Structure formats: structure tokens, C-alpha cells
Amino acid sequence: MSTQVSQRGKEYLETARTLLQTAKTMSDQVIADRLRALAEDYERRAEKATHADAAKALARSAARAEQERWATEQWA
């Protein structure tokens, strides 16, 4: 199952993309390698953020469903 990237994840990915583009223009290989490593870190952050945001959304949905079930039972 594929998860849609959250807004926060998209922002991390945009930062990673910018870092990689900057790394390509660097003449200093040490700096370029550090930028690539930082970009990889931001890609991992994007994945974590997307999973965390999806879990939060699911928890909110479950809580809402539980509230609706409870309210329905009270009036039944």
C-alpha cells in the first residue's frame, strides 16, 4: 500500500531536492558530499513525517468514529 506524502513530508523533500541541486554545483567535493548526506537525512525525515502524520490522521478518525458511536448509543 502506498502512502501519500504529507505536506510536512513534501517540505522536507523540497529541502532535500534543493540540497542535492546545490551539491551538484559545488567544486569542493567534501562540501558536496556533506550536502548529499544532509539531503538523505531530509529524505528520511520526509518518510518519518509522512508516516507520523498518517498515524495522527488515523487516530483522529478513529476518535471521531468512537464519539459518533457513543453519541448514537446514548440516543438509541
PQR file with spaces between the fields and no chain letter, atoms N, CA, C, O and H, PARSE charges and radii, in Angstrom:
ATOM       1  N    MET     1       0.842   -1.180    0.000 -0.4000 1.5000
ATOM       2  CA   MET     1       0.000    0.000    0.000 -0.0000 2.0000
ATOM       3  C    MET     1       0.885    1.240    0.000  0.5500 1.7000
ATOM       4  O    MET     1       1.851    1.321    0.759 -0.5500 1.4000
ATOM       5  N    SER     2       0.562    2.176   -0.827 -0.4000 1.5000
ATOM       6  CA   SER     2       1.333    3.406   -0.954 -0.0000 2.0000
ATOM       7  C    SER     2       0.674    4.510   -0.136  0.5500 1.7000
ATOM       8  O    SER     2      -0.546    4.671   -0.145 -0.5500 1.4000
ATOM       9  H    SER     2      -0.222    2.110   -1.444  0.4000 1.0000
ATOM      10  N    THR     3       1.508    5.262    0.569 -0.4000 1.5000
ATOM      11  CA   THR     3       1.025    6.371    1.381 -0.0000 2.0000
ATOM      12  C    THR     3       1.302    7.679    0.654  0.5500 1.7000
ATOM      13  O    THR     3       2.389    7.882    0.114 -0.5500 1.4000
ATOM      14  H    THR     3       2.499    5.132    0.577  0.4000 1.0000
ATOM      15  N    GLN     4       0.321    8.555    0.646 -0.4000 1.5000
ATOM      16  CA   GLN     4       0.511    9.860    0.029 -0.0000 2.0000
ATOM      17  C    GLN     4       1.405   10.704    0.938  0.5500 1.7000
ATOM      18  O    GLN     4       1.245   10.687    2.158 -0.5500 1.4000
ATOM      19  H    GLN     4      -0.562    8.390    1.085  0.4000 1.0000
ATOM      20  N    VAL     5       2.331   11.431    0.353 -0.4000 1.5000
ATOM      21  CA   VAL     5       3.268   12.250    1.118 -0.0000 2.0000
ATOM      22  C    VAL     5       2.514   13.417    1.752  0.5500 1.7000
ATOM      23  O    VAL     5       1.754   14.122    1.088 -0.5500 1.4000
ATOM      24  H    VAL     5       2.461   11.445   -0.639  0.4000 1.0000
ATOM      25  N    SER     6       2.744   13.604    3.058 -0.4000 1.5000
ATOM      26  CA   SER     6       2.084   14.694    3.772 -0.0000 2.0000
ATOM      27  C    SER     6       2.701   16.035    3.379  0.5500 1.7000
ATOM      28  O    SER     6       3.754   16.085    2.744 -0.5500 1.4000
ATOM      29  H    SER     6       3.361   13.032    3.598  0.4000 1.0000
ATOM      30  N    GLN     7       2.044   17.095    3.758 -0.4000 1.5000
ATOM      31  CA   GLN     7       2.565   18.436    3.461 -0.0000 2.0000
ATOM      32  C    GLN     7       3.927   18.639    4.101  0.5500 1.7000
ATOM      33  O    GLN     7       4.839   19.194    3.487 -0.5500 1.4000
ATOM      34  H    GLN     7       1.189   17.055    4.275  0.4000 1.0000
ATOM      35  N    ARG     8       4.054   18.184    5.340 -0.4000 1.5000
ATOM      36  CA   ARG     8       5.331   18.311    6.036 -0.0000 2.0000
ATOM      37  C    ARG     8       6.399   17.484    5.314  0.5500 1.7000
ATOM      38  O    ARG     8       7.542   17.921    5.181 -0.5500 1.4000
ATOM      39  H    ARG     8       3.314   17.733    5.838  0.4000 1.0000
ATOM      40  N    GLY     9       6.023   16.286    4.850 -0.4000 1.5000
ATOM      41  CA   GLY     9       6.952   15.455    4.095 -0.0000 2.0000
ATOM      42  C    GLY     9       7.377   16.111    2.793  0.5500 1.7000
ATOM      43  O    GLY     9       8.539   16.031    2.396 -0.5500 1.4000
ATOM      44  H    GLY     9       5.095   15.931    4.958  0.4000 1.0000
ATOM      45  N    LYS    10       6.422   16.762    2.130 -0.4000 1.5000
ATOM      46  CA   LYS    10       6.745   17.464    0.881 -0.0000 2.0000
ATOM      47  C    LYS    10       7.760   18.582    1.114  0.5500 1.7000
ATOM      48  O    LYS    10       8.641   18.816    0.287 -0.5500 1.4000
ATOM      49  H    LYS    10       5.478   16.826    2.453  0.4000 1.0000
ATOM      50  N    GLU    11       7.625   19.262    2.240 -0.4000 1.5000
ATOM      51  CA   GLU    11       8.570   20.340    2.558 -0.0000 2.0000
ATOM      52  C    GLU    11       9.971   19.784    2.794  0.5500 1.7000
ATOM      53  O    GLU    11      10.960   20.366    2.349 -0.5500 1.4000
ATOM      54  H    GLU    11       6.909   19.072    2.911  0.4000 1.0000
ATOM      55  N    TYR    12      10.050   18.657    3.494 -0.4000 1.5000
ATOM      56  CA   TYR    12      11.355   18.015    3.680 -0.0000 2.0000
ATOM      57  C    TYR    12      11.948   17.585    2.341  0.5500 1.7000
ATOM      58  O    TYR    12      13.142   17.766    2.103 -0.5500 1.4000
ATOM      59  H    TYR    12       9.247   18.183    3.856  0.4000 1.0000
ATOM      60  N    LEU    13      11.120   17.019    1.469 -0.4000 1.5000
ATOM      61  CA   LEU    13      11.614   16.578    0.164 -0.0000 2.0000
ATOM      62  C    LEU    13      12.084   17.758   -0.688  0.5500 1.7000
ATOM      63  O    LEU    13      13.069   17.648   -1.418 -0.5500 1.4000
ATOM      64  H    LEU    13      10.150   16.872    1.662  0.4000 1.0000
ATOM      65  N    GLU    14      11.384   18.872   -0.593 -0.4000 1.5000
ATOM      66  CA   GLU    14      11.798   20.063   -1.335 -0.0000 2.0000
ATOM      67  C    GLU    14      13.167   20.548   -0.839  0.5500 1.7000
ATOM      68  O    GLU    14      14.012   20.952   -1.638 -0.5500 1.4000
ATOM      69  H    GLU    14      10.583   18.961    0.000  0.4000 1.0000
ATOM      70  N    THR    15      13.376   20.506    0.461 -0.4000 1.5000
ATOM      71  CA   THR    15      14.674   20.887    1.016 -0.0000 2.0000
ATOM      72  C    THR    15      15.757   19.930    0.527  0.5500 1.7000
ATOM      73  O    THR    15      16.846   20.356    0.142 -0.5500 1.4000
ATOM      74  H    THR    15      12.690   20.178    1.109  0.4000 1.0000
ATOM      75  N    ALA    16      15.446   18.627    0.545 -0.4000 1.5000
ATOM      76  CA   ALA    16      16.414   17.629    0.062 -0.0000 2.0000
ATOM      77  C    ALA    16      16.770   17.885   -1.397  0.5500 1.7000
ATOM      78  O    ALA    16      17.938   17.816   -1.779 -0.5500 1.4000
ATOM      79  H    ALA    16      14.562   18.281    0.858  0.4000 1.0000
ATOM      80  N    ARG    17      15.764   18.180   -2.205 -0.4000 1.5000
ATOM      81  CA   ARG    17      15.988   18.459   -3.635 -0.0000 2.0000
ATOM      82  C    ARG    17      16.897   19.681   -3.808  0.5500 1.7000
ATOM      83  O    ARG    17      17.803   19.671   -4.641 -0.5500 1.4000
ATOM      84  H    ARG    17      14.815   18.236   -1.894  0.4000 1.0000
ATOM      85  N    THR    18      16.657   20.708   -3.034 -0.4000 1.5000
ATOM      86  CA   THR    18      17.482   21.916   -3.098 -0.0000 2.0000
ATOM      87  C    THR    18      18.927   21.614   -2.699  0.5500 1.7000
ATOM      88  O    THR    18      19.868   22.084   -3.339 -0.5500 1.4000
ATOM      89  H    THR    18      15.921   20.716   -2.357  0.4000 1.0000
ATOM      90  N    LEU    19      19.092   20.825   -1.632 -0.4000 1.5000
ATOM      91  CA   LEU    19      20.439   20.451   -1.197 -0.0000 2.0000
ATOM      92  C    LEU    19      21.173   19.661   -2.275  0.5500 1.7000
ATOM      93  O    LEU    19      22.360   19.882   -2.511 -0.5500 1.4000
ATOM      94  H    LEU    19      18.328   20.443   -1.112  0.4000 1.0000
ATOM      95  N    LEU    20      20.464   18.738   -2.929 -0.4000 1.5000
ATOM      96  CA   LEU    20      21.097   17.946   -3.982 -0.0000 2.0000
ATOM      97  C    LEU    20      21.479   18.806   -5.183  0.5500 1.7000
ATOM      98  O    LEU    20      22.542   18.614   -5.774 -0.5500 1.4000
ATOM      99  H    LEU    20      19.499   18.559   -2.737  0.4000 1.0000
ATOM     100  N    GLN    21      20.624   19.741   -5.539 -0.4000 1.5000
ATOM     101  CA   GLN    21      20.944   20.641   -6.648 -0.0000 2.0000
ATOM     102  C    GLN    21      22.167   21.489   -6.315  0.5500 1.7000
ATOM     103  O    GLN    21      23.028   21.715   -7.165 -0.5500 1.4000
ATOM     104  H    GLN    21      19.761   19.897   -5.058  0.4000 1.0000
ATOM     105  N    THR    22      22.235   21.952   -5.080 -0.4000 1.5000
ATOM     106  CA   THR    22      23.383   22.747   -4.651 -0.0000 2.0000
ATOM     107  C    THR    22      24.657   21.910   -4.656  0.5500 1.7000
ATOM     108  O    THR    22      25.721   22.387   -5.051 -0.5500 1.4000
ATOM     109  H    THR    22      21.535   21.768   -4.389  0.4000 1.0000
ATOM     110  N    ALA    23      24.541   20.656   -4.212 -0.4000 1.5000
ATOM     111  CA   ALA    23      25.702   19.761   -4.185 -0.0000 2.0000
ATOM     112  C    ALA    23      26.282   19.558   -5.578  0.5500 1.7000
ATOM     113  O    ALA    23      27.497   19.437   -5.737 -0.5500 1.4000
ATOM     114  H    ALA    23      23.677   20.269   -3.891  0.4000 1.0000
ATOM     115  N    LYS    24      25.415   19.520   -6.587 -0.4000 1.5000
ATOM     116  CA   LYS    24      25.869   19.322   -7.971 -0.0000 2.0000
ATOM     117  C    LYS    24      26.720   20.486   -8.479  0.5500 1.7000
ATOM     118  O    LYS    24      27.560   20.309   -9.361 -0.5500 1.4000
ATOM     119  H    LYS    24      24.428   19.618   -6.458  0.4000 1.0000
ATOM     120  N    THR    25      26.499   21.672   -7.917 -0.4000 1.5000
ATOM     121  CA   THR    25      27.227   22.856   -8.386 -0.0000 2.0000
ATOM     122  C    THR    25      28.516   23.101   -7.605  0.5500 1.7000
ATOM     123  O    THR    25      29.294   23.988   -7.957 -0.5500 1.4000
ATOM     124  H    THR    25      25.816   21.815   -7.200  0.4000 1.0000
ATOM     125  N    MET    26      28.747   22.326   -6.553 -0.4000 1.5000
ATOM     126  CA   MET    26      29.908   22.534   -5.695 -0.0000 2.0000
ATOM     127  C    MET    26      31.187   22.030   -6.359  0.5500 1.7000
ATOM     128  O    MET    26      31.218   20.948   -6.945 -0.5500 1.4000
ATOM     129  H    MET    26      28.115   21.605   -6.267  0.4000 1.0000
ATOM     130  N    SER    27      32.222   22.824   -6.256 -0.4000 1.5000
ATOM     131  CA   SER    27      33.531   22.366   -6.741 -0.0000 2.0000
ATOM     132  C    SER    27      34.287   21.657   -5.620  0.5500 1.7000
ATOM     133  O    SER    27      35.173   20.846   -5.891 -0.5500 1.4000
ATOM     134  H    SER    27      32.197   23.704   -5.781  0.4000 1.0000
ATOM     135  N    ASP    28      33.951   21.950   -4.377 -0.4000 1.5000
ATOM     136  CA   ASP    28      34.569   21.293   -3.226 -0.0000 2.0000
ATOM     137  C    ASP    28      33.822   19.988   -2.957  0.5500 1.7000
ATOM     138  O    ASP    28      32.666   19.996   -2.536 -0.5500 1.4000
ATOM     139  H    ASP    28      33.231   22.608   -4.157  0.4000 1.0000
ATOM     140  N    GLN    29      34.500   18.872   -3.205 -0.4000 1.5000
ATOM     141  CA   GLN    29      33.852   17.561   -3.091 -0.0000 2.0000
ATOM     142  C    GLN    29      33.439   17.239   -1.658  0.5500 1.7000
ATOM     143  O    GLN    29      32.430   16.564   -1.452 -0.5500 1.4000
ATOM     144  H    GLN    29      35.439   18.866   -3.547  0.4000 1.0000
ATOM     145  N    VAL    30      34.185   17.700   -0.676 -0.4000 1.5000
ATOM     146  CA   VAL    30      33.850   17.441    0.723 -0.0000 2.0000
ATOM     147  C    VAL    30      32.517   18.109    1.078  0.5500 1.7000
ATOM     148  O    VAL    30      31.653   17.498    1.708 -0.5500 1.4000
ATOM     149  H    VAL    30      35.004   18.248   -0.844  0.4000 1.0000
ATOM     150  N    ILE    31      32.369   19.342    0.673 -0.4000 1.5000
ATOM     151  CA   ILE    31      31.116   20.070    0.932 -0.0000 2.0000
ATOM     152  C    ILE    31      29.969   19.412    0.173  0.5500 1.7000
ATOM     153  O    ILE    31      28.877   19.253    0.719 -0.5500 1.4000
ATOM     154  H    ILE    31      33.070   19.838    0.162  0.4000 1.0000
ATOM     155  N    ALA    32      30.204   19.032   -1.072 -0.4000 1.5000
ATOM     156  CA   ALA    32      29.166   18.376   -1.873 -0.0000 2.0000
ATOM     157  C    ALA    32      28.713   17.080   -1.210  0.5500 1.7000
ATOM     158  O    ALA    32      27.516   16.797   -1.165 -0.5500 1.4000
ATOM     159  H    ALA    32      31.091   19.161   -1.515  0.4000 1.0000
ATOM     160  N    ASP    33      29.644   16.298   -0.699 -0.4000 1.5000
ATOM     161  CA   ASP    33      29.300   15.049   -0.015 -0.0000 2.0000
ATOM     162  C    ASP    33      28.490   15.306    1.250  0.5500 1.7000
ATOM     163  O    ASP    33      27.557   14.563    1.558 -0.5500 1.4000
ATOM     164  H    ASP    33      30.616   16.528   -0.735  0.4000 1.0000
ATOM     165  N    ARG    34      28.844   16.348    1.974 -0.4000 1.5000
ATOM     166  CA   ARG    34      28.086   16.694    3.178 -0.0000 2.0000
ATOM     167  C    ARG    34      26.663   17.133    2.829  0.5500 1.7000
ATOM     168  O    ARG    34      25.713   16.792    3.534 -0.5500 1.4000
ATOM     169  H    ARG    34      29.602   16.952    1.724  0.4000 1.0000
ATOM     170  N    LEU    35      26.522   17.880    1.756 -0.4000 1.5000
ATOM     171  CA   LEU    35      25.184   18.299    1.321 -0.0000 2.0000
ATOM     172  C    LEU    35      24.353   17.089    0.893  0.5500 1.7000
ATOM     173  O    LEU    35      23.159   17.021    1.186 -0.5500 1.4000
ATOM     174  H    LEU    35      27.294   18.157    1.183  0.4000 1.0000
ATOM     175  N    ARG    36      24.979   16.140    0.205 -0.4000 1.5000
ATOM     176  CA   ARG    36      24.259   14.915   -0.192 -0.0000 2.0000
ATOM     177  C    ARG    36      23.814   14.121    1.039  0.5500 1.7000
ATOM     178  O    ARG    36      22.696   13.607    1.084 -0.5500 1.4000
ATOM     179  H    ARG    36      25.949   16.195   -0.033  0.4000 1.0000
ATOM     180  N    ALA    37      24.692   14.028    2.026 -0.4000 1.5000
ATOM     181  CA   ALA    37      24.335   13.321    3.256 -0.0000 2.0000
ATOM     182  C    ALA    37      23.180   14.022    3.972  0.5500 1.7000
ATOM     183  O    ALA    37      22.275   13.374    4.498 -0.5500 1.4000
ATOM     184  H    ALA    37      25.600   14.446    1.989  0.4000 1.0000
ATOM     185  N    LEU    38      23.223   15.334    3.983 -0.4000 1.5000
ATOM     186  CA   LEU    38      22.142   16.104    4.593 -0.0000 2.0000
ATOM     187  C    LEU    38      20.836   15.909    3.822  0.5500 1.7000
ATOM     188  O    LEU    38      19.767   15.809    4.424 -0.5500 1.4000
ATOM     189  H    LEU    38      23.958   15.861    3.556  0.4000 1.0000
ATOM     190  N    ALA    39      20.921   15.857    2.512 -0.4000 1.5000
ATOM     191  CA   ALA    39      19.736   15.612    1.688 -0.0000 2.0000
ATOM     192  C    ALA    39      19.138   14.248    2.002  0.5500 1.7000
ATOM     193  O    ALA    39      17.917   14.116    2.088 -0.5500 1.4000
ATOM     194  H    ALA    39      21.789   15.939    2.023  0.4000 1.0000
ATOM     195  N    GLU    40      19.977   13.235    2.174 -0.4000 1.5000
ATOM     196  CA   GLU    40      19.487   11.900    2.534 -0.0000 2.0000
ATOM     197  C    GLU    40      18.771   11.934    3.878  0.5500 1.7000
ATOM     198  O    GLU    40      17.750   11.271    4.060 -0.5500 1.4000
ATOM     199  H    GLU    40      20.969   13.342    2.104  0.4000 1.0000
ATOM     200  N    ASP    41      19.306   12.707    4.818 -0.4000 1.5000
ATOM     201  CA   ASP    41      18.664   12.854    6.123 -0.0000 2.0000
ATOM     202  C    ASP    41      17.278   13.487    5.973  0.5500 1.7000
ATOM     203  O    ASP    41      16.321   13.061    6.619 -0.5500 1.4000
ATOM     204  H    ASP    41      20.135   13.246    4.670  0.4000 1.0000
ATOM     205  N    TYR    42      17.182   14.492    5.127 -0.4000 1.5000
ATOM     206  CA   TYR    42      15.880   15.130    4.906 -0.0000 2.0000
ATOM     207  C    TYR    42      14.903   14.192    4.213  0.5500 1.7000
ATOM     208  O    TYR    42      13.700   14.272    4.461 -0.5500 1.4000
ATOM     209  H    TYR    42      17.959   14.838    4.603  0.4000 1.0000
ATOM     210  N    GLU    43      15.383   13.316    3.361 -0.4000 1.5000
ATOM     211  CA   GLU    43      14.505   12.326    2.733 -0.0000 2.0000
ATOM     212  C    GLU    43      13.966   11.351    3.785  0.5500 1.7000
ATOM     213  O    GLU    43      12.796   10.970    3.743 -0.5500 1.4000
ATOM     214  H    GLU    43      16.361   13.251    3.159  0.4000 1.0000
ATOM     215  N    ARG    44      14.827   10.951    4.729 -0.4000 1.5000
ATOM     216  CA   ARG    44      14.364   10.092    5.825 -0.0000 2.0000
ATOM     217  C    ARG    44      13.350   10.825    6.696  0.5500 1.7000
ATOM     218  O    ARG    44      12.357   10.243    7.133 -0.5500 1.4000
ATOM     219  H    ARG    44      15.777   11.260    4.763  0.4000 1.0000
ATOM     220  N    ARG    45      13.608   12.097    6.943 -0.4000 1.5000
ATOM     221  CA   ARG    45      12.661   12.895    7.731 -0.0000 2.0000
ATOM     222  C    ARG    45      11.306   12.988    7.033  0.5500 1.7000
ATOM     223  O    ARG    45      10.260   12.948    7.681 -0.5500 1.4000
ATOM     224  H    ARG    45      14.414   12.569    6.588  0.4000 1.0000
ATOM     225  N    ALA    46      11.335   13.112    5.720 -0.4000 1.5000
ATOM     226  CA   ALA    46      10.086   13.185    4.956 -0.0000 2.0000
ATOM     227  C    ALA    46       9.276   11.904    5.127  0.5500 1.7000
ATOM     228  O    ALA    46       8.059   11.945    5.310 -0.5500 1.4000
ATOM     229  H    ALA    46      12.185   13.144    5.194  0.4000 1.0000
ATOM     230  N    GLU    47       9.961   10.777    5.067 -0.4000 1.5000
ATOM     231  CA   GLU    47       9.267    9.496    5.229 -0.0000 2.0000
ATOM     232  C    GLU    47       8.692    9.362    6.639  0.5500 1.7000
ATOM     233  O    GLU    47       7.543    8.955    6.809 -0.5500 1.4000
ATOM     234  H    GLU    47      10.949   10.743    4.919  0.4000 1.0000
ATOM     235  N    LYS    48       9.492    9.706    7.643 -0.4000 1.5000
ATOM     236  CA   LYS    48       9.013    9.639    9.029 -0.0000 2.0000
ATOM     237  C    LYS    48       7.837   10.575    9.253  0.5500 1.7000
ATOM     238  O    LYS    48       6.851   10.197    9.886 -0.5500 1.4000
ATOM     239  H    LYS    48      10.425   10.038    7.505  0.4000 1.0000
ATOM     240  N    ALA    49       7.936   11.792    8.738 -0.4000 1.5000
ATOM     241  CA   ALA    49       6.868   12.775    8.922 -0.0000 2.0000
ATOM     242  C    ALA    49       5.583   12.296    8.262  0.5500 1.7000
ATOM     243  O    ALA    49       4.496   12.448    8.820 -0.5500 1.4000
ATOM     244  H    ALA    49       8.737   12.099    8.224  0.4000 1.0000
ATOM     245  N    THR    50       5.709   11.717    7.072 -0.4000 1.5000
ATOM     246  CA   THR    50       4.532   11.226    6.371 -0.0000 2.0000
ATOM     247  C    THR    50       3.855   10.110    7.151  0.5500 1.7000
ATOM     248  O    THR    50       2.631   10.091    7.277 -0.5500 1.4000
ATOM     249  H    THR    50       6.591   11.593    6.618  0.4000 1.0000
ATOM     250  N    HIS    51       4.650    9.178    7.677 -0.4000 1.5000
ATOM     251  CA   HIS    51       4.073    8.091    8.472 -0.0000 2.0000
ATOM     252  C    HIS    51       3.440    8.617    9.757  0.5500 1.7000
ATOM     253  O    HIS    51       2.352    8.186   10.139 -0.5500 1.4000
ATOM     254  H    HIS    51       5.645    9.194    7.574  0.4000 1.0000
ATOM     255  N    ALA    52       4.115    9.541   10.415 -0.4000 1.5000
ATOM     256  CA   ALA    52       3.578   10.099   11.660 -0.0000 2.0000
ATOM     257  C    ALA    52       2.292   10.874   11.402  0.5500 1.7000
ATOM     258  O    ALA    52       1.335   10.763   12.168 -0.5500 1.4000
ATOM     259  H    ALA    52       4.999    9.891   10.104  0.4000 1.0000
ATOM     260  N    ASP    53       2.264   11.655   10.331 -0.4000 1.5000
ATOM     261  CA   ASP    53       1.066   12.429   10.008 -0.0000 2.0000
ATOM     262  C    ASP    53      -0.098   11.509    9.639  0.5500 1.7000
ATOM     263  O    ASP    53      -1.245   11.789    9.988 -0.5500 1.4000
ATOM     264  H    ASP    53       3.041   11.745    9.709  0.4000 1.0000
ATOM     265  N    ALA    54       0.192   10.421    8.940 -0.4000 1.5000
ATOM     266  CA   ALA    54      -0.855    9.456    8.590 -0.0000 2.0000
ATOM     267  C    ALA    54      -1.401    8.784    9.848  0.5500 1.7000
ATOM     268  O    ALA    54      -2.608    8.574    9.965 -0.5500 1.4000
ATOM     269  H    ALA    54       1.124   10.194    8.657  0.4000 1.0000
ATOM     270  N    ALA    55      -0.520    8.448   10.785 -0.4000 1.5000
ATOM     271  CA   ALA    55      -0.957    7.826   12.036 -0.0000 2.0000
ATOM     272  C    ALA    55      -1.830    8.782   12.843  0.5500 1.7000
ATOM     273  O    ALA    55      -2.835    8.373   13.424 -0.5500 1.4000
ATOM     274  H    ALA    55       0.461    8.619   10.690  0.4000 1.0000
ATOM     275  N    LYS    56      -1.445   10.052   12.878 -0.4000 1.5000
ATOM     276  CA   LYS    56      -2.244   11.048   13.601 -0.0000 2.0000
ATOM     277  C    LYS    56      -3.621   11.199   12.967  0.5500 1.7000
ATOM     278  O    LYS    56      -4.628   11.288   13.669 -0.5500 1.4000
ATOM     279  H    LYS    56      -0.629   10.385   12.407  0.4000 1.0000
ATOM     280  N    ALA    57      -3.662   11.228   11.649 -0.4000 1.5000
ATOM     281  CA   ALA    57      -4.947   11.359   10.951 -0.0000 2.0000
ATOM     282  C    ALA    57      -5.832   10.151   11.224  0.5500 1.7000
ATOM     283  O    ALA    57      -7.038   10.294   11.424 -0.5500 1.4000
ATOM     284  H    ALA    57      -2.844   11.155   11.079  0.4000 1.0000
ATOM     285  N    LEU    58      -5.240    8.967   11.234 -0.4000 1.5000
ATOM     286  CA   LEU    58      -5.993    7.753   11.521 -0.0000 2.0000
ATOM     287  C    LEU    58      -6.523    7.764   12.950  0.5500 1.7000
ATOM     288  O    LEU    58      -7.664    7.371   13.194 -0.5500 1.4000
ATOM     289  H    LEU    58      -4.260    8.851   11.071  0.4000 1.0000
ATOM     290  N    ALA    59      -5.703    8.210   13.890 -0.4000 1.5000
ATOM     291  CA   ALA    59      -6.135    8.287   15.284 -0.0000 2.0000
ATOM     292  C    ALA    59      -7.285    9.277   15.450  0.5500 1.7000
ATOM     293  O    ALA    59      -8.235    9.019   16.189 -0.5500 1.4000
ATOM     294  H    ALA    59      -4.776    8.529   13.692  0.4000 1.0000
ATOM     295  N    ARG    60      -7.192   10.415   14.755 -0.4000 1.5000
ATOM     296  CA   ARG    60      -8.288   11.400   14.821 -0.0000 2.0000
ATOM     297  C    ARG    60      -9.572   10.815   14.249  0.5500 1.7000
ATOM     298  O    ARG    60     -10.656   11.014   14.799 -0.5500 1.4000
ATOM     299  H    ARG    60      -6.421   10.625   14.154  0.4000 1.0000
ATOM     300  N    SER    61      -9.442   10.097   13.148 -0.4000 1.5000
ATOM     301  CA   SER    61     -10.603    9.482   12.516 -0.0000 2.0000
ATOM     302  C    SER    61     -11.231    8.441   13.433  0.5500 1.7000
ATOM     303  O    SER    61     -12.454    8.377   13.556 -0.5500 1.4000
ATOM     304  H    SER    61      -8.562    9.935   12.701  0.4000 1.0000
ATOM     305  N    ALA    62     -10.406    7.633   14.071 -0.4000 1.5000
ATOM     306  CA   ALA    62     -10.913    6.614   14.987 -0.0000 2.0000
ATOM     307  C    ALA    62     -11.597    7.257   16.190  0.5500 1.7000
ATOM     308  O    ALA    62     -12.639    6.777   16.637 -0.5500 1.4000
ATOM     309  H    ALA    62      -9.412    7.686   13.971  0.4000 1.0000
ATOM     310  N    ALA    63     -11.030    8.324   16.709 -0.4000 1.5000
ATOM     311  CA   ALA    63     -11.631    9.022   17.848 -0.0000 2.0000
ATOM     312  C    ALA    63     -12.983    9.622   17.463  0.5500 1.7000
ATOM     313  O    ALA    63     -13.940    9.572   18.236 -0.5500 1.4000
ATOM     314  H    ALA    63     -10.184    8.714   16.345  0.4000 1.0000
ATOM     315  N    ARG    64     -13.046   10.189   16.257 -0.4000 1.5000
ATOM     316  CA   ARG    64     -14.307   10.755   15.778 -0.0000 2.0000
ATOM     317  C    ARG    64     -15.371    9.665   15.627  0.5500 1.7000
ATOM     318  O    ARG    64     -16.527    9.862   16.002 -0.5500 1.4000
ATOM     319  H    ARG    64     -12.269   10.229   15.629  0.4000 1.0000
ATOM     320  N    ALA    65     -14.976    8.526   15.079 -0.4000 1.5000
ATOM     321  CA   ALA    65     -15.916    7.415   14.901 -0.0000 2.0000
ATOM     322  C    ALA    65     -16.400    6.908   16.254  0.5500 1.7000
ATOM     323  O    ALA    65     -17.575    6.581   16.416 -0.5500 1.4000
ATOM     324  H    ALA    65     -14.038    8.366   14.774  0.4000 1.0000
ATOM     325  N    GLU    66     -15.499    6.843   17.219 -0.4000 1.5000
ATOM     326  CA   GLU    66     -15.875    6.399   18.563 -0.0000 2.0000
ATOM     327  C    GLU    66     -16.839    7.393   19.202  0.5500 1.7000
ATOM     328  O    GLU    66     -17.795    6.983   19.861 -0.5500 1.4000
ATOM     329  H    GLU    66     -14.543    7.109   17.088  0.4000 1.0000
ATOM     330  N    GLN    67     -16.608    8.681   19.021 -0.4000 1.5000
ATOM     331  CA   GLN    67     -17.527    9.687   19.561 -0.0000 2.0000
ATOM     332  C    GLN    67     -18.910    9.549   18.930  0.5500 1.7000
ATOM     333  O    GLN    67     -19.927    9.617   19.622 -0.5500 1.4000
ATOM     334  H    GLN    67     -15.832    9.015   18.486  0.4000 1.0000
ATOM     335  N    GLU    68     -18.939    9.354   17.615 -0.4000 1.5000
ATOM     336  CA   GLU    68     -20.218    9.202   16.920 -0.0000 2.0000
ATOM     337  C    GLU    68     -20.942    7.941   17.379  0.5500 1.7000
ATOM     338  O    GLU    68     -22.159    7.956   17.563 -0.5500 1.4000
ATOM     339  H    GLU    68     -18.113    9.298   17.054  0.4000 1.0000
ATOM     340  N    ARG    69     -20.200    6.847   17.565 -0.4000 1.5000
ATOM     341  CA   ARG    69     -20.811    5.602   18.033 -0.0000 2.0000
ATOM     342  C    ARG    69     -21.381    5.797   19.428  0.5500 1.7000
ATOM     343  O    ARG    69     -22.493    5.355   19.718 -0.5500 1.4000
ATOM     344  H    ARG    69     -19.211    6.835   17.416  0.4000 1.0000
ATOM     345  N    TRP    70     -20.618    6.459   20.294 -0.4000 1.5000
ATOM     346  CA   TRP    70     -21.072    6.692   21.654 -0.0000 2.0000
ATOM     347  C    TRP    70     -22.329    7.566   21.660  0.5500 1.7000
ATOM     348  O    TRP    70     -23.280    7.281   22.388 -0.5500 1.4000
ATOM     349  H    TRP    70     -19.714    6.818   20.059  0.4000 1.0000
ATOM     350  N    ALA    71     -22.332    8.633   20.847 -0.4000 1.5000
ATOM     351  CA   ALA    71     -23.492    9.535   20.790 -0.0000 2.0000
ATOM     352  C    ALA    71     -24.718    8.794   20.260  0.5500 1.7000
ATOM     353  O    ALA    71     -25.831    9.002   20.745 -0.5500 1.4000
ATOM     354  H    ALA    71     -21.560    8.865   20.255  0.4000 1.0000
ATOM     355  N    THR    72     -24.515    7.932   19.269 -0.4000 1.5000
ATOM     356  CA   THR    72     -25.633    7.158   18.697 -0.0000 2.0000
ATOM     357  C    THR    72     -26.206    6.213   19.736  0.5500 1.7000
ATOM     358  O    THR    72     -27.425    6.068   19.828 -0.5500 1.4000
ATOM     359  H    THR    72     -23.612    7.763   18.876  0.4000 1.0000
ATOM     360  N    GLU    73     -25.351    5.565   20.520 -0.4000 1.5000
ATOM     361  CA   GLU    73     -25.821    4.643   21.536 -0.0000 2.0000
ATOM     362  C    GLU    73     -26.586    5.348   22.651  0.5500 1.7000
ATOM     363  O    GLU    73     -27.501    4.771   23.238 -0.5500 1.4000
ATOM     364  H    GLU    73     -24.361    5.683   20.444  0.4000 1.0000
ATOM     365  N    GLN    74     -26.216    6.590   22.943 -0.4000 1.5000
ATOM     366  CA   GLN    74     -26.868    7.342   24.000 -0.0000 2.0000
ATOM     367  C    GLN    74     -28.305    7.681   23.628  0.5500 1.7000
ATOM     368  O    GLN    74     -29.159    7.799   24.507 -0.5500 1.4000
ATOM     369  H    GLN    74     -25.473    7.059   22.466  0.4000 1.0000
ATOM     370  N    TRP    75     -28.584    7.840   22.329 -0.4000 1.5000
ATOM     371  CA   TRP    75     -29.929    8.238   21.883 -0.0000 2.0000
ATOM     372  C    TRP    75     -30.748    7.059   21.392  0.5500 1.7000
ATOM     373  O    TRP    75     -31.910    7.223   21.021 -0.5500 1.4000
ATOM     374  H    TRP    75     -27.890    7.744   21.615  0.4000 1.0000
ATOM     375  N    ALA    76     -30.160    5.883   21.385 -0.4000 1.5000
ATOM     376  CA   ALA    76     -30.882    4.704   20.888 -0.0000 2.0000
ATOM     377  C    ALA    76     -31.802    4.131   21.932  0.5500 1.7000
ATOM     378  O    ALA    76     -32.483    3.138   21.677 -0.5500 1.4000
ATOM     379  H    ALA    76     -29.216    5.750   21.686  0.4000 1.0000
